[in-house]
Amino acid sequence: MKPAAFGYLAPGTVDEAVAALAGAGGRASVLAGGQSLILEMHYRRSRPGLVVDINGVRGLDRLWVDGGALHAGALVRHRVFESPQVAPGPLGRLLSLVVVNIAHPPIRALGTMAGSVAWAHPAAEWCAVAVALDAGVELRGPGGTRVVGAGDYFHGHHRTARLPEEMITAVRLPLLGDATGVAFAEHRRTHASFAQIAVVVTLAVLDGVIAEARVGLANAADRPVRAHAAERSLVGSSPRDDRLFDRAGRLAAERDADPLARPYADVEYQRQVIAVLVGRALRQAYADHGGARR
Ligand SMILES: Cc1cc2nc3c(=O)[nH]c(=O)nc-3n(C[C@H](O)[C@H](O)[C@H](O)COP(=O)(O)OP(=O)(O)OC[C@H]3O[C@@H](n4cnc5c(N)ncnc54)[C@H](O)[C@@H]3O)c2cc1C
């Protein structure tokens, strides 16, 4: 199919882009990598009256560290995160583990982290990273800039706190301390499929005790999920007790997740996958931290 007719604008600045969004009465869509939007327009599931192509806006491809966070501008493409050097310490390692699970190289060359966060698909790996790390989503509207924490940003399947006249200018990912182990685990039907379930874990261990655990789940509900019950069960315990990780996996599956039945996976099956993947990712994060050697 071909897209429905639409207007096209290629602004040179963020202010021009925001003015165009504000003037379109909710009928404009930002075009970043186009790896979701163009497809949706072709299927006519998306019919924007105006496409605001931000690819010519200077400065949006910047990636920088400031105030304890990595700031990824709205045009930073997925593939940039393939190098663990993209961010200092464990954060760079985590992002490089995650990104190779997103689609395949041509899509990673064009698609953007901010576009993924804007699109807010529950199965998107970056959205699970955002909730796990409590990333800040930087939104620019006609009244200025506001930053919304990922915990408040995702409202449901493709639903977020972003207003139609706002665009994401950057995603802010907090840096992780050196004593943090990181891991990512994903289950999908084929190599090219979206995640059936994906799990992002960070584990900070100090003096033999888990000081902080962060667990993010993709496709385990109608939005990305932070597994708070699983995290609480870990903090203050010794990671040498291996049963801890399986218990956290079960809590994530039973208390934190709210999976929807799918043609290839009923709810019971998905809870089983979540429990297994969370336990596995926690063990991997502990090993990444240095495990019993520290
Ligand atoms: C075959 C295929 C496989 C894929 N597999 C995966 C996968 O495994 N995991 C995964 O996470 N993704 C996957 N994707 C999606 C891909 O990651 C997209 O790149 C991503 O979802 C959107 O990023 P984009 O930059 O291409 O955004 P676009 O397609 O340009 O935009 C997507 C949506 O976000 C809005 N938007 C984009 N940027 C902004 C902004 N700065 N401010 C406000 N709104 C904005 C657009 O208006 C649109 O509604 C796949 C895509 C394809 C085609």
The ligand as an SDF file (V2000), in Angstrom:
LIG
                    3D

 53 58  0  0  0  0  0  0  0  0999 V2000
   11.8970   -5.1390   10.3200 C   0  0  0  0  0  0  0  0  0  0  0  0
   11.9650   -4.3240   11.5830 C   0  0  0  0  0  0  0  0  0  0  0  0
   12.3630   -4.9420   12.7580 C   0  0  0  0  0  0  0  0  0  0  0  0
   12.4370   -4.1960   13.9310 C   0  0  0  0  0  0  0  0  0  0  0  0
   12.8250   -4.8380   15.0710 N   0  0  0  0  0  0  0  0  0  0  0  0
   12.8870   -4.1340   16.2400 C   0  0  0  0  0  0  0  0  0  0  0  0
   13.2880   -4.7610   17.4510 C   0  0  0  0  0  0  0  0  0  0  0  0
   13.6250   -5.9430   17.5000 O   0  0  0  0  0  0  0  0  0  0  0  0
   13.3060   -3.9910   18.5760 N   0  0  0  0  0  0  0  0  0  0  0  0
   12.9610   -2.6520   18.5580 C   0  0  0  0  0  0  0  0  0  0  0  0
   12.9930   -2.0050   19.6040 O   0  0  0  0  0  0  0  0  0  0  0  0
   12.6030   -2.0390   17.4250 N   0  0  0  0  0  0  0  0  0  0  0  0
   12.5560   -2.7420   16.2750 C   0  0  0  0  0  0  0  0  0  0  0  0
   12.1730   -2.0990   15.1250 N   0  0  0  0  0  0  0  0  0  0  0  0
   11.8030   -0.6570   15.1960 C   0  0  0  0  0  0  0  0  0  0  0  0
   13.0450    0.2220   15.1050 C   0  0  0  0  0  0  0  0  0  0  0  0
   13.8260    0.0620   16.2750 O   0  0  0  0  0  0  0  0  0  0  0  0
   12.7140    1.7170   14.9680 C   0  0  0  0  0  0  0  0  0  0  0  0
   13.8970    2.3180   14.5980 O   0  0  0  0  0  0  0  0  0  0  0  0
   12.2020    2.4400   16.2080 C   0  0  0  0  0  0  0  0  0  0  0  0
   11.0630    1.8470   16.7490 O   0  0  0  0  0  0  0  0  0  0  0  0
   11.7650    3.8710   15.8690 C   0  0  0  0  0  0  0  0  0  0  0  0
   12.8600    4.6890   15.6850 O   0  0  0  0  0  0  0  0  0  0  0  0
   12.9340    5.6200   14.4220 P   0  0  0  0  0  0  0  0  0  0  0  0
   14.0440    6.5790   14.6880 O   0  0  0  0  0  0  0  0  0  0  0  0
   13.0310    4.7910   13.1920 O   0  0  0  0  0  0  0  0  0  0  0  0
   11.5500    6.4210   14.5260 O   0  0  0  0  0  0  0  0  0  0  0  0
   10.4820    6.7990   13.4020 P   0  0  0  0  0  0  0  0  0  0  0  0
   10.0420    5.5860   12.6730 O   0  0  0  0  0  0  0  0  0  0  0  0
   10.9540    7.9430   12.6090 O   0  0  0  0  0  0  0  0  0  0  0  0
    9.2990    7.2840   14.3840 O   0  0  0  0  0  0  0  0  0  0  0  0
    8.5750    6.3760   15.1710 C   0  0  0  0  0  0  0  0  0  0  0  0
    7.4990    7.1340   15.9510 C   0  0  0  0  0  0  0  0  0  0  0  0
    8.1040    7.9680   16.9300 O   0  0  0  0  0  0  0  0  0  0  0  0
    7.8670    9.3530   16.6460 C   0  0  0  0  0  0  0  0  0  0  0  0
    9.1360   10.0480   16.8820 N   0  0  0  0  0  0  0  0  0  0  0  0
   10.3690    9.6790   16.4170 C   0  0  0  0  0  0  0  0  0  0  0  0
   11.3130   10.4960   16.9090 N   0  0  0  0  0  0  0  0  0  0  0  0
   10.6660   11.3960   17.6890 C   0  0  0  0  0  0  0  0  0  0  0  0
   11.1090   12.5010   18.4640 C   0  0  0  0  0  0  0  0  0  0  0  0
   12.3900   12.8410   18.5560 N   0  0  0  0  0  0  0  0  0  0  0  0
   10.1840   13.2110   19.1440 N   0  0  0  0  0  0  0  0  0  0  0  0
    8.8640   12.8800   19.0770 C   0  0  0  0  0  0  0  0  0  0  0  0
    8.3920   11.8450   18.3570 N   0  0  0  0  0  0  0  0  0  0  0  0
    9.2870   11.1200   17.6620 C   0  0  0  0  0  0  0  0  0  0  0  0
    7.3950    9.4140   15.2140 C   0  0  0  0  0  0  0  0  0  0  0  0
    6.5580   10.5130   14.9760 O   0  0  0  0  0  0  0  0  0  0  0  0
    6.6630    8.0780   15.0920 C   0  0  0  0  0  0  0  0  0  0  0  0
    5.3820    8.1780   15.6650 O   0  0  0  0  0  0  0  0  0  0  0  0
   12.1120   -2.8160   13.9400 C   0  0  0  0  0  0  0  0  0  0  0  0
   11.7340   -2.1730   12.7390 C   0  0  0  0  0  0  0  0  0  0  0  0
   11.6590   -2.9250   11.5780 C   0  0  0  0  0  0  0  0  0  0  0  0
   11.2540   -2.2280   10.3080 C   0  0  0  0  0  0  0  0  0  0  0  0
  1  2  1  0
  2  3  1  0
  2 52  2  0
  3  4  2  0
  4  5  1  0
  4 50  1  0
  5  6  2  0
  6  7  1  0
  6 13  1  0
  7  8  2  0
  7  9  1  0
  9 10  1  0
 10 11  2  0
 10 12  1  0
 12 13  2  0
 13 14  1  0
 14 15  1  0
 14 50  1  0
 15 16  1  0
 16 17  1  0
 16 18  1  0
 18 19  1  0
 18 20  1  0
 20 21  1  0
 20 22  1  0
 22 23  1  0
 23 24  1  0
 24 25  2  0
 24 26  1  0
 24 27  1  0
 27 28  1  0
 28 29  2  0
 28 30  1  0
 28 31  1  0
 31 32  1  0
 32 33  1  0
 33 34  1  0
 33 48  1  0
 34 35  1  0
 35 36  1  0
 35 46  1  0
 36 37  1  0
 36 45  1  0
 37 38  2  0
 38 39  1  0
 39 40  1  0
 39 45  2  0
 40 41  1  0
 40 42  2  0
 42 43  1  0
 43 44  2  0
 44 45  1  0
 46 47  1  0
 46 48  1  0
 48 49  1  0
 50 51  2  0
 51 52  1  0
 52 53  1  0
M  END
$$$$
